[in-house]
Amino acid sequence: MKKPAPPRDKYFLRDLHQEIALYDRKISYLDKYVVFASPEDREEAANKLIAKRAPLEKAARELASSGVEYREEELPQSFRQVFDRERQVESQ
């Protein structure tokens, strides 16, 4: 018996946004506080986190563009910056 796929609703999108925000914080922490033996090691660790974050970002953007509702205050900080820039461009 197959397990049903999770519903792709506003709550799923909210959870995606929370997970993206977690990866943003991990990347920020990595850049500021973690000590590495070489710059290559730092880059490798950052790329691993970015690779894990990328499919989450893609899924969140697809859900938002397909009409799933979300609250602006629940967006990850990295999305809010882009959202604010897009809104400024539209108003000009």
ZAFI-267618 format. One record per residue: residue number from 1; residue in three letters; x, y, z of N, C-alpha, C in turn. Coordinates in Angstrom, 3 decimals. Layout:
% residues N
<site n="NUM" res="ALA" n_X="X" n_Y="Y" n_Z="Z" ca_X="X" ca_Y="Y" ca_Z="Z" c_X="X" c_Y="Y" c_Z="Z"/>
...
***
This chain:
% residues 92
<site n="1" res="MET" n_X="0.830" n_Y="-1.174" n_Z="0.000" ca_X="0.000" ca_Y="0.000" ca_Z="0.000" c_X="0.881" c_Y="1.246" c_Z="0.000"/>
<site n="2" res="LYS" n_X="0.634" n_Y="2.112" n_Z="-0.951" ca_X="1.440" ca_Y="3.330" ca_Z="-1.059" c_X="0.940" c_Y="4.393" c_Z="-0.090"/>
<site n="3" res="LYS" n_X="1.895" n_Y="5.109" n_Z="0.421" ca_X="1.569" ca_Y="6.215" ca_Z="1.310" c_X="1.165" c_Y="7.413" c_Z="0.447"/>
<site n="4" res="PRO" n_X="0.070" n_Y="8.075" n_Z="0.759" ca_X="-0.355" ca_Y="9.203" ca_Z="-0.074" c_X="0.641" c_Y="10.360" c_Z="0.017"/>
<site n="5" res="ALA" n_X="0.787" n_Y="11.068" n_Z="-1.077" ca_X="1.688" ca_Y="12.216" ca_Z="-1.111" c_X="1.135" c_Y="13.316" c_Z="-0.209"/>
<site n="6" res="PRO" n_X="2.015" n_Y="14.060" n_Z="0.436" ca_X="1.519" ca_Y="15.136" ca_Z="1.299" c_X="0.798" c_Y="16.191" c_Z="0.456"/>
<site n="7" res="PRO" n_X="-0.255" n_Y="16.765" n_Z="0.986" ca_X="-0.974" ca_Y="17.778" ca_Z="0.225" c_X="-0.090" c_Y="19.009" c_Z="0.013"/>
<site n="8" res="ARG" n_X="-0.149" n_Y="19.532" n_Z="-1.154" ca_X="0.658" ca_Y="20.717" ca_Z="-1.470" c_X="-0.228" c_Y="21.943" c_Z="-1.302"/>
<site n="9" res="ASP" n_X="-0.414" n_Y="22.326" n_Z="-0.047" ca_X="-1.269" ca_Y="23.449" ca_Z="0.268" c_X="-0.454" c_Y="24.546" c_Z="0.947"/>
<site n="10" res="LYS" n_X="-1.143" n_Y="25.530" n_Z="1.508" ca_X="-0.444" ca_Y="26.663" ca_Z="2.112" c_X="0.387" c_Y="26.244" c_Z="3.315"/>
<site n="11" res="TYR" n_X="-0.006" n_Y="25.183" n_Z="3.986" ca_X="0.765" ca_Y="24.724" ca_Z="5.145" c_X="2.057" c_Y="24.034" c_Z="4.714"/>
<site n="12" res="PHE" n_X="1.985" n_Y="23.314" n_Z="3.625" ca_X="3.188" ca_Y="22.696" ca_Z="3.056" c_X="4.163" c_Y="23.786" c_Z="2.603"/>
<site n="13" res="LEU" n_X="3.624" n_Y="24.833" n_Z="1.971" ca_X="4.460" ca_Y="25.945" ca_Z="1.516" c_X="5.086" c_Y="26.661" c_Z="2.710"/>
<site n="14" res="ARG" n_X="4.325" n_Y="26.837" n_Z="3.781" ca_X="4.866" ca_Y="27.478" ca_Z="4.986" c_X="6.022" c_Y="26.655" c_Z="5.552"/>
<site n="15" res="ASP" n_X="5.859" n_Y="25.339" n_Z="5.577" ca_X="6.930" ca_Y="24.469" ca_Z="6.062" c_X="8.164" c_Y="24.557" c_Z="5.169"/>
<site n="16" res="LEU" n_X="7.945" n_Y="24.645" n_Z="3.861" ca_X="9.077" ca_Y="24.821" ca_Z="2.945" c_X="9.807" c_Y="26.124" c_Z="3.246"/>
<site n="17" res="HIS" n_X="9.056" n_Y="27.189" n_Z="3.465" ca_X="9.674" ca_Y="28.483" ca_Z="3.778" c_X="10.476" c_Y="28.401" c_Z="5.069"/>
<site n="18" res="GLN" n_X="9.961" n_Y="27.685" n_Z="6.059" ca_X="10.688" ca_Y="27.538" ca_Z="7.321" c_X="11.979" c_Y="26.747" c_Z="7.126"/>
<site n="19" res="GLU" n_X="11.921" n_Y="25.730" n_Z="6.308" ca_X="13.114" ca_Y="24.927" ca_Z="6.056" c_X="14.157" c_Y="25.716" c_Z="5.259"/>
<site n="20" res="ILE" n_X="13.708" n_Y="26.519" n_Z="4.323" ca_X="14.624" ca_Y="27.373" ca_Z="3.556" c_X="15.289" c_Y="28.378" c_Z="4.491"/>
<site n="21" res="ALA" n_X="14.511" n_Y="28.962" n_Z="5.397" ca_X="15.071" ca_Y="29.911" ca_Z="6.362" c_X="16.110" c_Y="29.232" c_Z="7.244"/>
<site n="22" res="LEU" n_X="15.878" n_Y="27.968" n_Z="7.611" ca_X="16.849" ca_Y="27.219" ca_Z="8.402" c_X="18.164" c_Y="27.071" c_Z="7.631"/>
<site n="23" res="TYR" n_X="18.076" n_Y="26.707" n_Z="6.359" ca_X="19.299" ca_Y="26.576" ca_Z="5.554" c_X="19.986" c_Y="27.925" c_Z="5.374"/>
<site n="24" res="ASP" n_X="19.226" n_Y="29.000" n_Z="5.247" ca_X="19.830" ca_Y="30.333" ca_Z="5.161" c_X="20.626" c_Y="30.639" c_Z="6.425"/>
<site n="25" res="ARG" n_X="20.042" n_Y="30.302" n_Z="7.576" ca_X="20.754" ca_Y="30.537" ca_Z="8.843" c_X="22.000" c_Y="29.663" c_Z="8.953"/>
<site n="26" res="LYS" n_X="21.907" n_Y="28.421" n_Z="8.506" ca_X="23.074" ca_Y="27.524" ca_Z="8.539" c_X="24.202" c_Y="28.066" c_Z="7.662"/>
<site n="27" res="ILE" n_X="23.854" n_Y="28.557" n_Z="6.492" ca_X="24.861" ca_Y="29.113" ca_Z="5.582" c_X="25.490" c_Y="30.361" c_Z="6.197"/>
<site n="28" res="SER" n_X="24.670" n_Y="31.209" n_Z="6.807" ca_X="25.181" ca_Y="32.413" ca_Z="7.457" c_X="26.116" c_Y="32.054" c_Z="8.607"/>
<site n="29" res="TYR" n_X="25.725" n_Y="31.083" n_Z="9.414" ca_X="26.556" ca_Y="30.637" ca_Z="10.528" c_X="27.885" c_Y="30.090" c_Z="10.015"/>
<site n="30" res="LEU" n_X="27.815" n_Y="29.333" n_Z="8.953" ca_X="29.014" ca_Y="28.757" ca_Z="8.356" c_X="29.985" c_Y="29.858" c_Z="7.920"/>
<site n="31" res="ASP" n_X="29.449" n_Y="30.902" n_Z="7.309" ca_X="30.288" ca_Y="32.001" ca_Z="6.829" c_X="30.906" c_Y="32.807" c_Z="7.964"/>
<site n="32" res="LYS" n_X="30.178" n_Y="32.949" n_Z="9.064" ca_X="30.641" ca_Y="33.836" ca_Z="10.134" c_X="31.490" c_Y="33.147" c_Z="11.197"/>
<site n="33" res="TYR" n_X="31.114" n_Y="31.923" n_Z="11.601" ca_X="31.691" ca_Y="31.374" ca_Z="12.814" c_X="32.502" c_Y="30.094" c_Z="12.656"/>
<site n="34" res="VAL" n_X="32.260" n_Y="29.312" n_Z="11.651" ca_X="32.930" ca_Y="28.025" ca_Z="11.536" c_X="34.336" c_Y="28.231" c_Z="10.957"/>
<site n="35" res="VAL" n_X="35.300" n_Y="27.569" n_Z="11.589" ca_X="36.696" ca_Y="27.660" ca_Z="11.156" c_X="37.018" c_Y="26.425" c_Z="10.321"/>
<site n="36" res="PHE" n_X="37.599" n_Y="26.660" n_Z="9.153" ca_X="37.975" ca_Y="25.577" ca_Z="8.254" c_X="39.477" c_Y="25.593" c_Z="8.028"/>
<site n="37" res="ALA" n_X="39.997" n_Y="24.451" n_Z="7.636" ca_X="41.432" ca_Y="24.334" ca_Z="7.388" c_X="41.855" c_Y="25.114" c_Z="6.147"/>
<site n="38" res="SER" n_X="40.952" n_Y="25.192" n_Z="5.179" ca_X="41.287" ca_Y="25.903" ca_Z="3.949" c_X="40.027" c_Y="26.544" c_Z="3.367"/>
<site n="39" res="PRO" n_X="40.206" n_Y="27.522" n_Z="2.500" ca_X="39.047" ca_Y="28.136" ca_Z="1.843" c_X="38.266" c_Y="27.134" c_Z="0.976"/>
<site n="40" res="GLU" n_X="38.962" n_Y="26.144" n_Z="0.451" ca_X="38.296" ca_Y="25.123" ca_Z="-0.368" c_X="37.318" c_Y="24.305" c_Z="0.470"/>
<site n="41" res="ASP" n_X="37.724" n_Y="24.004" n_Z="1.720" ca_X="36.836" ca_Y="23.265" ca_Z="2.622" c_X="35.586" c_Y="24.077" c_Z="2.943"/>
<site n="42" res="ARG" n_X="35.771" n_Y="25.377" n_Z="3.161" ca_X="34.633" ca_Y="26.259" ca_Z="3.432" c_X="33.698" c_Y="26.294" c_Z="2.232"/>
<site n="43" res="GLU" n_X="34.269" n_Y="26.424" n_Z="1.044" ca_X="33.464" ca_Y="26.467" ca_Z="-0.177" c_X="32.703" c_Y="25.153" c_Z="-0.382"/>
<site n="44" res="GLU" n_X="33.358" n_Y="24.048" n_Z="-0.110" ca_X="32.715" ca_Y="22.746" ca_Z="-0.258" c_X="31.528" c_Y="22.596" c_Z="0.702"/>
<site n="45" res="ALA" n_X="31.718" n_Y="23.016" n_Z="1.949" ca_X="30.638" ca_Y="22.925" ca_Z="2.934" c_X="29.471" c_Y="23.837" c_Z="2.545"/>
<site n="46" res="ALA" n_X="29.784" n_Y="25.035" n_Z="2.072" ca_X="28.737" ca_Y="25.965" ca_Z="1.650" c_X="27.984" c_Y="25.412" c_Z="0.446"/>
<site n="47" res="ASN" n_X="28.696" n_Y="24.827" n_Z="-0.482" ca_X="28.043" ca_Y="24.270" ca_Z="-1.676" c_X="27.118" c_Y="23.109" c_Z="-1.329"/>
<site n="48" res="LYS" n_X="27.486" n_Y="22.318" n_Z="-0.322" ca_X="26.611" ca_Y="21.216" ca_Z="0.108" c_X="25.294" c_Y="21.758" c_Z="0.648"/>
<site n="49" res="LEU" n_X="25.381" n_Y="22.803" n_Z="1.479" ca_X="24.157" ca_Y="23.391" ca_Z="2.022" c_X="23.316" c_Y="24.049" c_Z="0.930"/>
<site n="50" res="ILE" n_X="23.971" n_Y="24.716" n_Z="0.010" ca_X="23.257" ca_Y="25.366" ca_Z="-1.093" c_X="22.579" c_Y="24.322" c_Z="-1.971"/>
<site n="51" res="ALA" n_X="23.243" n_Y="23.183" n_Z="-2.177" ca_X="22.659" ca_Y="22.111" ca_Z="-2.987" c_X="21.429" c_Y="21.514" c_Z="-2.305"/>
<site n="52" res="LYS" n_X="21.430" n_Y="21.444" n_Z="-0.976" ca_X="20.262" ca_Y="20.932" ca_Z="-0.259" c_X="19.120" c_Y="21.952" c_Z="-0.267"/>
<site n="53" res="ARG" n_X="19.472" n_Y="23.235" n_Z="-0.296" ca_X="18.470" ca_Y="24.305" ca_Z="-0.258" c_X="17.801" c_Y="24.518" c_Z="-1.610"/>
<site n="54" res="ALA" n_X="18.527" n_Y="24.295" n_Z="-2.690" ca_X="18.043" ca_Y="24.600" ca_Z="-4.046" c_X="16.721" c_Y="23.913" c_Z="-4.402"/>
<site n="55" res="PRO" n_X="16.559" n_Y="22.605" n_Z="-4.181" ca_X="15.271" ca_Y="21.994" ca_Z="-4.541" c_X="14.108" c_Y="22.511" c_Z="-3.688"/>
<site n="56" res="LEU" n_X="14.403" n_Y="22.889" n_Z="-2.447" ca_X="13.356" ca_Y="23.457" ca_Z="-1.602" c_X="12.896" c_Y="24.797" c_Z="-2.154"/>
<site n="57" res="GLU" n_X="13.868" n_Y="25.608" n_Z="-2.569" ca_X="13.545" ca_Y="26.912" ca_Z="-3.144" c_X="12.744" c_Y="26.749" c_Z="-4.430"/>
<site n="58" res="LYS" n_X="13.146" n_Y="25.817" n_Z="-5.261" ca_X="12.440" ca_Y="25.577" ca_Z="-6.521" c_X="10.995" c_Y="25.160" c_Z="-6.271"/>
<site n="59" res="ALA" n_X="10.795" n_Y="24.243" n_Z="-5.329" ca_X="9.444" ca_Y="23.776" ca_Z="-5.010" c_X="8.598" c_Y="24.910" c_Z="-4.438"/>
<site n="60" res="ALA" n_X="9.176" n_Y="25.729" n_Z="-3.577" ca_X="8.427" ca_Y="26.838" ca_Z="-2.980" c_X="8.023" c_Y="27.853" c_Z="-4.039"/>
<site n="61" res="ARG" n_X="8.925" n_Y="28.166" n_Z="-4.948" ca_X="8.597" ca_Y="29.127" ca_Z="-6.012" c_X="7.532" c_Y="28.562" c_Z="-6.946"/>
<site n="62" res="GLU" n_X="7.596" n_Y="27.265" n_Z="-7.241" ca_X="6.584" ca_Y="26.644" ca_Z="-8.105" c_X="5.209" c_Y="26.679" c_Z="-7.443"/>
<site n="63" res="LEU" n_X="5.160" n_Y="26.369" n_Z="-6.151" ca_X="3.880" ca_Y="26.398" ca_Z="-5.444" c_X="3.312" c_Y="27.818" c_Z="-5.402"/>
<site n="64" res="ALA" n_X="4.166" n_Y="28.781" n_Z="-5.127" ca_X="3.698" ca_Y="30.167" ca_Z="-5.062" c_X="3.201" c_Y="30.639" c_Z="-6.422"/>
<site n="65" res="SER" n_X="3.899" n_Y="30.268" n_Z="-7.488" ca_X="3.483" ca_Y="30.696" ca_Z="-8.825" c_X="2.227" c_Y="29.964" c_Z="-9.290"/>
<site n="66" res="SER" n_X="1.954" n_Y="28.787" n_Z="-8.716" ca_X="0.756" ca_Y="28.051" ca_Z="-9.100" c_X="-0.484" c_Y="28.531" c_Z="-8.351"/>
<site n="67" res="GLY" n_X="-0.299" n_Y="29.484" n_Z="-7.446" ca_X="-1.444" ca_Y="30.083" ca_Z="-6.787" c_X="-1.666" c_Y="29.674" c_Z="-5.347"/>
<site n="68" res="VAL" n_X="-0.761" n_Y="28.915" n_Z="-4.773" ca_X="-0.903" ca_Y="28.551" ca_Z="-3.362" c_X="-0.677" c_Y="29.814" c_Z="-2.540"/>
<site n="69" res="GLU" n_X="-1.610" n_Y="30.117" n_Z="-1.664" ca_X="-1.515" ca_Y="31.356" ca_Z="-0.904" c_X="-0.465" c_Y="31.249" c_Z="0.195"/>
<site n="70" res="TYR" n_X="0.127" n_Y="32.393" n_Z="0.527" ca_X="1.119" ca_Y="32.468" ca_Z="1.590" c_X="1.088" c_Y="33.873" c_Z="2.176"/>
<site n="71" res="ARG" n_X="1.612" n_Y="33.999" n_Z="3.368" ca_X="1.685" ca_Y="35.307" ca_Z="4.025" c_X="3.095" c_Y="35.840" c_Z="3.849"/>
<site n="72" res="GLU" n_X="3.191" n_Y="37.119" n_Z="3.509" ca_X="4.499" ca_Y="37.722" ca_Z="3.252" c_X="5.415" c_Y="37.646" c_Z="4.461"/>
<site n="73" res="GLU" n_X="4.859" n_Y="37.750" n_Z="5.663" ca_X="5.704" ca_Y="37.715" ca_Z="6.858" c_X="6.261" c_Y="36.328" c_Z="7.138"/>
<site n="74" res="GLU" n_X="5.743" n_Y="35.302" n_Z="6.468" ca_X="6.261" ca_Y="33.948" ca_Z="6.636" c_X="7.359" c_Y="33.611" c_Z="5.624"/>
<site n="75" res="LEU" n_X="7.640" n_Y="34.533" n_Z="4.706" ca_X="8.690" ca_Y="34.283" ca_Z="3.724" c_X="10.051" c_Y="34.285" c_Z="4.402"/>
<site n="76" res="PRO" n_X="10.973" n_Y="33.454" n_Z="3.921" ca_X="12.344" ca_Y="33.522" ca_Z="4.435" c_X="12.951" c_Y="34.890" c_Z="4.091"/>
<site n="77" res="GLN" n_X="13.898" n_Y="35.319" n_Z="4.863" ca_X="14.520" ca_Y="36.627" ca_Z="4.648" c_X="15.085" c_Y="36.756" c_Z="3.233"/>
<site n="78" res="SER" n_X="15.670" n_Y="35.694" n_Z="2.716" ca_X="16.242" ca_Y="35.754" ca_Z="1.364" c_X="15.159" c_Y="35.959" c_Z="0.313"/>
<site n="79" res="PHE" n_X="13.952" n_Y="35.447" n_Z="0.539" ca_X="12.844" ca_Y="35.652" ca_Z="-0.397" c_X="12.274" c_Y="37.057" c_Z="-0.258"/>
<site n="80" res="ARG" n_X="12.237" n_Y="37.588" n_Z="0.967" ca_X="11.670" ca_Y="38.918" ca_Z="1.186" c_X="12.456" c_Y="39.984" c_Z="0.446"/>
<site n="81" res="GLN" n_X="13.767" n_Y="39.854" n_Z="0.416" ca_X="14.598" ca_Y="40.831" ca_Z="-0.278" c_X="14.261" c_Y="40.856" c_Z="-1.761"/>
<site n="82" res="VAL" n_X="14.117" n_Y="39.682" n_Z="-2.368" ca_X="13.763" ca_Y="39.591" ca_Z="-3.784" c_X="12.345" c_Y="40.103" c_Z="-4.003"/>
<site n="83" res="PHE" n_X="11.434" n_Y="39.746" n_Z="-3.113" ca_X="10.033" ca_Y="40.149" ca_Z="-3.206" c_X="9.916" c_Y="41.675" c_Z="-3.149"/>
<site n="84" res="ASP" n_X="10.667" n_Y="42.309" n_Z="-2.231" ca_X="10.637" ca_Y="43.767" ca_Z="-2.105" c_X="11.186" c_Y="44.444" c_Z="-3.361"/>
<site n="85" res="ARG" n_X="12.265" n_Y="43.889" n_Z="-3.927" ca_X="12.826" ca_Y="44.468" ca_Z="-5.163" c_X="11.840" c_Y="44.368" c_Z="-6.315"/>
<site n="86" res="GLU" n_X="11.174" n_Y="43.222" n_Z="-6.432" ca_X="10.195" ca_Y="43.041" ca_Z="-7.512" c_X="9.032" c_Y="44.004" c_Z="-7.356"/>
<site n="87" res="ARG" n_X="8.608" n_Y="44.236" n_Z="-6.137" ca_X="7.499" ca_Y="45.148" ca_Z="-5.897" c_X="7.899" c_Y="46.587" c_Z="-6.217"/>
<site n="88" res="GLN" n_X="9.152" n_Y="46.970" n_Z="-5.940" ca_X="9.620" ca_Y="48.315" ca_Z="-6.261" c_X="9.664" c_Y="48.520" c_Z="-7.766"/>
<site n="89" res="VAL" n_X="10.107" n_Y="47.505" n_Z="-8.494" ca_X="10.176" ca_Y="47.600" ca_Z="-9.956" c_X="8.775" c_Y="47.754" c_Z="-10.550"/>
<site n="90" res="GLU" n_X="7.812" n_Y="47.009" n_Z="-10.008" ca_X="6.437" ca_Y="47.077" ca_Z="-10.510" c_X="5.818" c_Y="48.440" c_Z="-10.254"/>
<site n="91" res="SER" n_X="6.165" n_Y="49.080" n_Z="-9.146" ca_X="5.557" ca_Y="50.365" ca_Z="-8.815" c_X="6.134" c_Y="51.515" c_Z="-9.627"/>
<site n="92" res="GLN" n_X="7.266" n_Y="51.310" n_Z="-10.279" ca_X="7.880" ca_Y="52.394" ca_Z="-11.066" c_X="7.323" c_Y="52.498" c_Z="-12.432"/>
***
